[in-house]
Amino acid sequence: MSGALAVETRELRPWRELIAPHPDVASGRYRQAEFAADLHQVWRNEAAPEYGDPGELFRRTFLTAGLRALLRNAVRRWRREGGEPVVALQSGFGGGKTHSMIALLHLAAGHSPAPPTGEDGDTALAATTAVLAGQMIPPGRVTTKPDGTRVHTLWGELAWQLGRAEGYRLVADADRSRTSPGAALVALLRRHAPCLVLVDEWVAYARQLYGAHGLPAGSFDAQLTFAQALAEATRAVEGALLVMSVPASDTEAWSRRGGRRRPRRASRSSAAACSRTSPPPTPPSATPSSGRSRSSTAATRRRSLAAARRPTTSAASAPPTRSTRSCSTACTGSGPRSTSSRAPAACSVSWPRSSTSCGRATTPARSSCPQTSRSTPRPSPGS
């Protein structure tokens, strides 16, 4: 066929002749659980060689642009050449947060990946490290260290890992009182810089404190204050680096007990309930059969507004009526035994038309509590 390209056909070779499977796959010893990285096991030297051995980890790990930038930032920070002091790793489940933190842990121990990630080719730099794995630290138990130090809180654990008993003494009072150490964190990080603080599964640790009282780890609010104090202290100390993992999904972040609270909309619902209880009547000016002109309608509105500005009698002095009780019940939710003295808190009662309804501004022609307005007597000239 004229004009057609001549294509040379070759027989495709099987993939097993081109690439060799990994030994554990070829031997049948492959386990998916090995891909679940555990920062706590690596820190305690209890992990498998795939993660515990720095050379094996970097050999198996493809250095993406993000991971390479993370390692370079750590080196610049430890050399006091700038860099971001606080890094939050946020991704979905299995996105590589813990894997990146393990790489940082090996880098802080003086093991550089190949090829090197620094511009000058030498990234091996030792730094003091502290690893806080939230899922492995019990908030309801006091931990006794090998030197006899009794640690209560997360900041006590951080101080002991960085400086052992000497470092713990800087935050000892805050650890025993279960309150945030505040400025003591600056002195702790400055004394042990260059340092690396890795916090994994912090949300898993903090959500155990939500709604709980009397735990050795302190309160949930104290944990939030400590998070802010630690970030500010890391920013203030050259050579300190804080890296923490942040879950990207609500399923990982919140439990049923400590779930995210939604904002309440009580004012809208109460206003709607009050409006449904007493539907607003049609104003006379809108009635087709009224026969009033525009001038008379405007005059009527001016008289109504002038009357509304006069001092009115509150619902507390008015005799309770059925409409007053039903409106206060719908608006305040206090039940059928609600007295008329609570009506002004829910509905602004005035005559002849209410200016507000359940805390929401309305037009003078529309009152969500018309029966209450009618039942309230006019003030006498001497009052």
C-alpha positions as CSV (number, residue, x, y, z in Angstrom):
1,M,0.0,0.0,0.0
2,S,1.6,3.3,-1.1
3,G,2.3,5.9,1.5
4,A,1.9,3.4,4.4
5,L,4.6,3.2,7.1
6,A,6.5,0.1,7.3
7,V,6.3,-1.2,10.9
8,E,8.7,-3.9,12.0
9,T,7.0,-6.4,14.2
10,R,8.9,-8.2,17.0
11,E,7.8,-10.8,19.4
12,L,7.3,-9.5,23.0
13,R,9.3,-11.2,25.6
14,P,7.7,-12.3,28.9
15,W,8.0,-9.8,31.8
16,R,9.7,-12.3,34.0
17,E,12.6,-12.4,31.6
18,L,13.1,-8.6,31.7
19,I,12.7,-7.9,35.5
20,A,13.3,-10.1,38.5
21,P,10.8,-10.1,41.3
22,H,11.9,-9.2,44.8
23,P,13.1,-12.2,46.8
24,D,10.3,-12.1,49.3
25,V,7.8,-12.1,46.4
26,A,9.5,-14.9,44.5
27,S,9.8,-17.0,47.7
28,G,6.2,-16.4,48.8
29,R,7.2,-14.6,52.0
30,Y,5.6,-11.3,50.9
31,R,3.3,-9.7,53.5
32,Q,1.3,-6.5,53.0
33,A,1.8,-5.6,56.6
34,E,5.4,-4.8,55.9
35,F,4.3,-1.7,54.0
36,A,2.6,-0.3,57.1
37,A,5.4,1.9,58.4
38,D,5.7,2.3,62.2
39,L,7.8,5.2,63.4
40,H,7.7,3.9,67.0
41,Q,9.3,0.6,66.0
42,V,12.0,2.3,64.0
43,W,12.8,4.6,66.9
44,R,13.1,1.6,69.3
45,N,15.2,-0.4,66.7
46,E,12.5,-3.1,66.5
47,A,11.4,-2.6,62.9
48,A,12.1,-4.8,59.9
49,P,15.2,-4.1,57.8
50,E,13.0,-2.5,55.1
51,Y,12.5,0.5,57.5
52,G,15.0,0.0,60.3
53,D,18.1,-0.2,58.1
54,P,18.8,3.2,56.7
55,G,20.6,1.9,53.6
56,E,17.8,-0.5,52.8
57,L,15.2,2.2,53.3
58,F,16.8,4.7,51.0
59,R,17.6,1.9,48.5
60,R,13.9,1.0,48.2
61,T,12.6,4.5,48.4
62,F,12.2,6.6,45.3
63,L,13.1,10.2,46.3
64,T,10.2,12.2,44.9
65,A,10.5,16.0,44.6
66,G,8.5,16.4,47.8
67,L,10.6,14.0,49.8
68,R,13.8,15.5,48.4
69,A,12.6,19.0,49.4
70,L,11.7,17.8,52.9
71,L,15.2,16.4,53.4
72,R,16.9,19.5,52.1
73,N,14.8,21.7,54.3
74,A,15.9,19.7,57.3
75,V,19.6,20.0,56.5
76,R,19.3,23.8,56.0
77,R,17.5,24.0,59.3
78,W,20.1,22.1,61.3
79,R,22.9,24.1,59.7
80,R,21.1,27.3,60.7
81,E,20.9,28.4,57.1
82,G,17.1,29.1,57.1
83,G,14.5,26.6,56.2
84,E,11.0,26.1,57.5
85,P,10.9,25.4,61.2
86,V,7.5,23.7,61.3
87,V,6.4,21.2,58.7
88,A,3.0,19.5,58.7
89,L,2.7,16.4,56.5
90,Q,-0.9,16.1,55.4
91,S,-2.2,13.3,53.1
92,G,-4.7,10.6,53.1
93,F,-4.2,7.1,54.7
94,G,-1.2,5.5,53.1
95,G,0.1,8.8,51.6
96,G,3.6,8.4,52.9
97,K,3.5,10.6,56.0
98,T,5.2,8.1,58.3
99,H,7.6,7.0,55.6
100,S,8.8,10.5,55.2
101,M,9.3,10.9,59.0
102,I,11.3,7.7,59.1
103,A,13.6,9.0,56.4
104,L,14.1,12.2,58.5
105,L,14.9,10.1,61.5
106,H,17.6,8.3,59.6
107,L,18.9,11.5,58.2
108,A,19.2,13.0,61.7
109,A,21.3,10.0,62.7
110,G,23.8,10.9,60.1
111,H,22.7,8.5,57.2
112,S,22.4,10.4,53.9
113,P,20.4,8.9,51.0
114,A,22.1,8.1,47.7
115,P,22.2,10.2,45.6
116,P,22.7,13.0,48.2
117,T,20.0,15.6,48.5
118,G,22.1,18.6,49.5
119,E,23.4,21.1,47.0
120,D,27.0,20.6,48.3
121,G,26.7,16.8,48.2
122,D,27.0,16.2,52.0
123,T,23.8,15.9,54.0
124,A,25.1,13.7,56.9
125,L,24.5,15.8,60.0
126,A,23.7,14.4,63.4
127,A,20.8,16.0,65.3
128,T,19.2,15.3,68.6
129,T,15.8,13.6,68.0
130,A,12.6,13.1,69.9
131,V,9.9,10.8,68.6
132,L,6.3,11.1,69.9
133,A,4.1,8.4,68.4
134,G,0.6,9.3,69.7
135,Q,-0.9,5.9,69.3
136,M,1.8,4.3,71.5
137,I,1.8,6.8,74.4
138,P,-0.9,6.1,77.0
139,P,-2.5,9.3,78.3
140,G,-4.0,7.6,81.3
141,R,-0.8,6.2,82.8
142,V,2.3,7.7,84.4
143,T,5.4,6.4,82.6
144,T,8.5,5.6,84.6
145,K,11.8,5.9,82.7
146,P,14.9,3.8,83.3
147,D,16.5,6.6,85.4
148,G,13.4,6.8,87.6
149,T,11.9,9.9,86.0
150,R,8.1,9.8,86.2
151,V,6.5,11.4,83.0
152,H,2.9,12.4,82.9
153,T,2.3,14.5,79.8
154,L,3.4,14.7,76.2
155,W,5.7,17.6,76.9
156,G,7.3,15.7,79.7
157,E,8.1,12.9,77.3
158,L,9.5,15.4,74.8
159,A,11.8,16.9,77.4
160,W,13.1,13.5,78.6
161,Q,13.8,12.2,75.1
162,L,15.8,15.4,74.3
163,G,17.8,15.7,77.5
164,R,16.9,12.8,79.8
165,A,16.6,13.9,83.4
166,E,18.4,17.2,82.8
167,G,15.9,18.1,80.1
168,Y,13.0,17.0,82.1
169,R,13.8,19.3,84.9
170,L,13.1,22.3,82.7
171,V,9.4,21.2,82.4
172,A,9.0,19.2,85.6
173,D,6.6,21.7,87.2
174,A,4.4,21.9,84.1
175,D,4.4,18.1,83.7
176,R,3.3,17.5,87.2
177,S,0.6,20.3,87.1
178,R,-0.5,19.0,83.6
179,T,-0.3,22.5,82.1
180,S,1.6,23.7,79.0
181,P,5.2,24.6,79.8
182,G,5.2,27.7,77.7
183,A,8.5,29.5,77.5
184,A,10.3,26.5,79.0
185,L,10.1,24.9,75.6
186,V,12.4,27.6,74.1
187,A,15.1,26.9,76.7
188,L,14.7,23.1,76.1
189,L,15.1,23.3,72.3
190,R,17.9,25.9,72.4
191,R,19.9,23.7,74.8
192,H,19.6,20.7,72.6
193,A,19.8,22.2,69.1
194,P,20.2,21.1,66.4
195,C,17.3,18.9,67.1
196,L,14.4,17.1,65.4
197,V,11.0,16.6,66.9
198,L,8.7,14.1,65.1
199,V,5.1,13.9,66.2
200,D,3.1,11.1,64.5
201,E,-0.6,10.4,65.1
202,W,-1.0,13.5,67.3
203,V,-4.7,13.6,66.7
204,A,-5.0,10.0,67.8
205,Y,-3.5,11.0,71.1
206,A,-5.4,14.2,71.6
207,R,-8.8,12.8,70.9
208,Q,-8.5,10.5,73.9
209,L,-8.4,13.6,76.1
210,Y,-11.6,15.0,74.6
211,G,-14.3,15.0,77.3
212,A,-12.1,13.2,79.8
213,H,-11.1,14.6,83.2
214,G,-8.4,13.7,85.7
215,L,-6.0,12.0,83.3
216,P,-2.3,12.2,83.9
217,A,-1.8,13.6,80.4
218,G,-3.8,16.7,81.2
219,S,-6.9,18.2,79.5
220,F,-7.7,18.5,75.8
221,D,-7.4,22.3,76.1
222,A,-3.9,22.0,77.6
223,Q,-2.9,19.8,74.7
224,L,-4.0,22.5,72.2
225,T,-2.0,25.2,74.1
226,F,1.0,23.0,74.1
227,A,0.8,22.5,70.3
228,Q,0.8,26.2,69.8
229,A,3.6,26.8,72.3
230,L,5.8,24.1,70.7
231,A,5.3,25.5,67.2
232,E,6.3,29.0,68.4
233,A,9.3,27.8,70.3
234,T,10.5,25.9,67.3
235,R,10.2,29.0,65.2
236,A,12.2,31.0,67.7
237,V,15.1,28.6,68.0
238,E,17.6,28.3,65.1
239,G,18.5,24.7,64.4
240,A,15.2,23.2,65.7
241,L,12.8,21.4,63.4
242,L,9.3,20.2,64.1
243,V,7.6,17.7,61.7
244,M,4.1,16.4,62.5
245,S,1.6,14.3,60.5
246,V,-1.8,15.7,60.0
247,P,-4.6,13.4,58.7
248,A,-6.5,14.7,55.7
249,S,-9.8,12.9,56.2
250,D,-12.4,13.4,58.9
251,T,-12.6,9.6,59.3
252,E,-9.0,9.5,60.5
253,A,-9.2,12.7,62.5
254,W,-12.4,12.4,64.6
255,S,-14.1,9.6,66.5
256,R,-17.8,9.5,67.4
257,R,-17.1,10.5,70.9
258,G,-14.7,13.3,70.1
259,G,-16.2,14.3,66.8
260,R,-16.1,17.7,65.2
261,R,-18.9,19.8,66.6
262,R,-21.1,21.6,64.2
263,P,-22.2,25.2,64.8
264,R,-25.7,25.4,66.3
265,R,-28.4,27.4,64.6
266,A,-30.9,27.8,67.4
267,S,-31.8,31.4,66.5
268,R,-33.0,30.3,63.0
269,S,-35.0,27.3,64.2
270,S,-36.6,29.2,67.0
271,A,-37.6,32.0,64.7
272,A,-39.1,29.6,62.3
273,A,-41.0,27.8,65.1
274,C,-42.3,31.1,66.4
275,S,-43.5,32.1,62.9
276,R,-45.2,28.8,62.4
277,T,-46.9,29.1,65.7
278,S,-48.5,32.4,64.9
279,P,-48.7,33.1,61.2
280,P,-48.5,36.8,60.4
281,P,-51.7,38.4,59.3
282,T,-52.1,40.2,56.0
283,P,-51.5,44.0,56.6
284,P,-54.5,46.2,55.7
285,S,-52.6,48.1,53.1
286,A,-52.1,44.9,51.1
287,T,-55.8,43.9,51.1
288,P,-57.3,44.4,47.6
289,S,-60.7,45.4,48.9
290,S,-59.4,48.1,51.3
291,G,-59.8,50.9,48.7
292,R,-57.1,53.0,50.3
293,S,-54.9,55.2,48.2
294,R,-51.1,55.3,48.4
295,S,-51.1,58.5,50.4
296,S,-53.4,57.1,53.1
297,T,-51.4,54.0,53.2
298,A,-48.2,56.0,53.8
299,A,-49.9,58.0,56.5
300,T,-51.0,54.9,58.2
301,R,-47.5,53.5,58.2
302,R,-46.1,56.8,59.6
303,R,-48.6,56.7,62.5
304,S,-47.7,53.0,63.1
305,L,-44.0,53.8,63.3
306,A,-44.7,56.8,65.6
307,A,-46.7,54.6,67.9
308,A,-44.0,51.9,67.9
309,R,-41.5,54.4,69.2
310,R,-43.5,55.2,72.3
311,P,-42.6,53.5,75.6
312,T,-44.3,50.1,75.7
313,T,-45.3,47.8,78.5
314,S,-43.2,44.7,78.7
315,A,-44.8,41.3,78.6
316,A,-43.9,40.8,82.3
317,S,-46.6,43.4,83.3
318,A,-49.2,42.1,80.9
319,P,-51.5,39.2,81.9
320,P,-50.3,36.0,80.4
321,T,-52.4,34.9,77.5
322,R,-52.5,31.8,75.5
323,S,-50.7,33.4,72.6
324,T,-48.0,34.7,74.9
325,R,-47.3,31.3,76.3
326,S,-47.3,29.6,72.9
327,C,-44.9,32.1,71.4
328,S,-42.5,31.9,74.4
329,T,-42.7,28.1,74.3
330,A,-41.9,28.0,70.6
331,C,-39.1,30.6,70.8
332,T,-37.3,29.7,74.0
333,G,-38.1,26.1,74.1
334,S,-38.8,26.3,77.8
335,G,-42.0,24.2,77.6
336,P,-45.6,24.9,78.3
337,R,-44.8,26.1,81.8
338,S,-42.9,29.1,80.5
339,T,-44.0,32.4,82.1
340,S,-44.7,35.5,80.2
341,S,-41.7,37.2,81.8
342,R,-39.4,35.3,79.5
343,A,-41.2,36.4,76.3
344,P,-39.0,39.5,75.7
345,A,-35.9,37.3,75.6
346,A,-37.4,35.4,72.7
347,C,-39.8,37.9,71.1
348,S,-39.7,41.6,71.2
349,V,-43.3,42.5,72.2
350,S,-44.5,45.9,71.2
351,W,-47.6,47.6,69.9
352,P,-48.9,47.8,67.3
353,R,-46.3,45.9,65.3
354,S,-43.1,44.2,66.6
355,S,-39.8,45.5,65.2
356,T,-37.9,42.2,65.9
357,S,-38.9,38.6,66.1
358,C,-36.8,36.1,68.0
359,G,-33.7,38.2,67.7
360,R,-34.1,38.7,63.9
361,A,-35.0,42.0,62.3
362,T,-38.4,42.0,60.5
363,T,-40.3,44.6,58.6
364,P,-42.9,46.6,60.5
365,A,-45.7,45.0,58.5
366,R,-44.7,41.4,59.5
367,S,-44.8,40.3,63.1
368,S,-44.1,36.6,63.9
369,C,-46.0,37.0,67.2
370,P,-49.2,39.0,66.2
371,Q,-51.4,37.5,68.9
372,T,-49.0,38.5,71.6
373,S,-48.8,42.1,70.2
374,R,-52.6,42.3,70.2
375,S,-53.0,41.0,73.7
376,T,-50.5,43.5,75.1
377,P,-52.4,46.6,76.2
378,R,-51.5,50.1,75.1
379,P,-49.5,52.1,77.6
380,S,-51.5,54.8,79.4
381,P,-50.4,58.4,78.9
382,G,-49.3,58.6,82.6
383,S,-47.0,55.6,82.5
